[in-house]
């Protein structure tokens, strides 16, 4: 009887342990991210900027949570990309806020499928970018700066017509900013977080994408003052 009991216990443990681990991982990711966001809110420049910033952060956290709960190969996609097509392509981004403007060029890997929920598919495309910043000539501080960033971009996609898909883009990653003070903004530190939200159209084969892109740059008030920058503009992408 003891042998049978152990056998049943072992089968139960093996069938539920992966789900429990995913649940705990998702809960941990969500709690940690929400705690960081709540403990050190960034100071967005406008009401629209604040709404878009909150959408970027909440959307990214929710997407990470869904991926963790469904056991999606997040780290495999991050490290190796899609099997059979892990090529890197290009991404350009041009945007401005009330005071600053930016132009960015980067490399982005071909989308790597993670999971499907309802009529939406979720994929990831790691991106490395370099951006130039410009401020108005009469600004109090530096009138130019640059940054480099690494962001795992997450996309929720659904077909809309023919070979075209509508998508929502979310992502958060680290960035290094060359100047602590730019324009009339005081950024507090060179280390920053780059938060992203976008709405776009992409081809069914994943080769091209175009759409609205929002980028919020702040340091989570790790060091103050933490004057946020909210860039709104257009992003164009192509991957082999």
N, C-alpha and C positions, 0 to 999 in steps of 0.2 A: 504493500500500500504506500509505503514511503517513496518507493521508486516512481510509482505512477504520479503521486502528488508533485514530486520534483519535476517530472516530465511536463505536466500541465503548467506548472509555474514557469518553467523555462520557456515554453511556447508563448505564454502570455507576455512575458518580458520581451522576447524577441520581436513580437508583433507590435508592441506599443512603444518601445524605447525610441525608435526613430521619430515617431510623431511627437513624443514628449520632448525630445531634444529640439525639434523644429519649433515647437510651441514656446519653449523656454528661450530659445535664441531670438525668436520674433519679439517676445515680451521684453527681453533685455535690450534689443536694438531700439525698440520704440520708447521704452522708459528712459534710456540714456539720452537719446536724441531730444525727446520732449523736455527732459530736465535741463539740458544745455540751452535749448531755445527759450525756455521759461526763465531760467536764471539770469540770462544775459541777452535781453532783447536788443536787436539792432535799431538804430534810429533812422528810419526811412525818411526821405525828404518830403513826400507828399502822401495824401490819402491813397491815391492809386498805387504809388510805390509800395506802401505798407501792405495793401491788399495782395499785390502780385508777389511780394516777398513771402507773405504768409502762405500763399498758394504754393510757391516753390518749395518751401520747407515742409509743409504738411503733406504735399503730394509726394515728395521724395521719401519721407518717413513711411507713409502708407504703402508706397510701392516696395520699399525694402521689406516691410512687414509681410506683405502678400508673398513676395518671392521666398522669404524664409519659411513661412507656413507651408508652402507648397513644395518645399525641398528643391527649389530651382538651382541650377548649377551656376550660381553667381560668381564664385571664385574661379571656376573653370573657364567661364566666359571672359572674366577679367584677365586671366593669365594666358589663355590659349586661343580665345575667339571661337568662331564657329568651325567645326570640323569640315574640311573641304573648302572653306572660304574664310581665311583669317586675314585677308589683305587689308592694308591701310589706305585710306583715301584722304581727301582734303575737306576742310571746312573754313568758310570765311564768314565774318560777322562784322557788321557796321551798325553803330547805335550812338545814342546821346541821351543825356538827362538835361535838367534845366541849365546846367553850367558846363558840364564836361562832354566830350565826345570820344569815341574809341573806334579803332579798326583792329580786327583780329584775324590771324591766320593760324591754322592748326592742322593736325592730322587726326583722323578718326577712323577706328576700325569698323569693318563691315559688321552689320547687326548680327548679334548672336542670340538665338531664341532661348527664352527662359521658361515661360509657361503660357497657358491660355486660361482666360476667365471669361465665361459668357461668350460674347462675340468679339472679344478683344484678345490680341496676342501681346505678350510682353517680351521685349528684347533689350539688350544692353550694347552700347557702343562706347568704349573708353575713348576719351579725347584728351589730347595734349595741345595747348594753345599758347601763343605769344601775342600780346596785345599792346598797342601804342595808345596812350592817353594824351589828350590835349585840353587845356583850359583857356579861357578867355584871356586876352593880353593884359587886362587890368586887374587880374586876380591877385589876392594877397600873398599866396605862396607860389610854389613851382607851377610853371605853365605846361610842363610835359612830364610824362612818366611812362613806365612800361610794367607789364606783369607777365608772369608765366603761371599756368594753372594746369592741374590734372583733374578731370572730372569723369567718372563713369556715368555716361548719359543713359537714362532709362526711357524707353518709349512704349506707350500703350497705343496699339494700332488697330484699325478696323477698316475693311474695304468700303469704299463709297461708290465708285463707278469704274468699270473697265479695269485697267491695271493700276489704279490709283488708290492710295490709302490715306485716311485722315489719322493724325496722331497727336498725342499729348506727350510732351517731353519734360522730364524732371531730372535733376541732378544736383549733387553737392560734392565739392571737393576742395582741396587746399590750393592756395595761390600765394605767390611771392610778389609783392609790390615794391618797385624800386624807390619810391619816394613816400615818406610818411605823410607829408603835407602836399596836397595837390589842389590847385585852384583856390577855393575858399574852404576846402574840407581838411580836417585833421583826422587822419586815419588811425592814429594811436600806435600802430606797429606795421612792420613790413609784412608779417604773416597775416594772411586774410583767408576767409572762406568765400568761395564762389558758389552762389546758389542760383539755380537755373529753372526757368519755366518757359515752355514754348508750345505753340500750336502750329502744325504744319501739314503739308501734303508730301507723300513719298511714293515712289514707284513700287509696284508689287515685288520686283526683283531686288529691291533694296539698294539700287545703284545711285539714286538721287533723292534729295529732299530739299524743300524750301519752305520757309515760314517765318512767323513772328517769333522773336526771341527776347526774353527778359533775363537780365543778369544783375543780381544783387551782390555787392561786395562789402563785407564788414568783417570784424574780428571777434564777434560774439562778446564784445566788451571785455576781452582778456586784458586789454590795456585801453584806457580812455585818454582823450576823447575818441569816440567811435562814430564818426560821421559817415553814414552809409552813402554808397553810390548806387543808383538804380538806372542801369542802362536799358533802353528799350529800342529795338531795331529789327533788322532782318538777317537771317542766317541762311546760307546756301551750302549744301553738302553734296559730295560725289564720292562713291567708293567703287572699286572694281567688282 
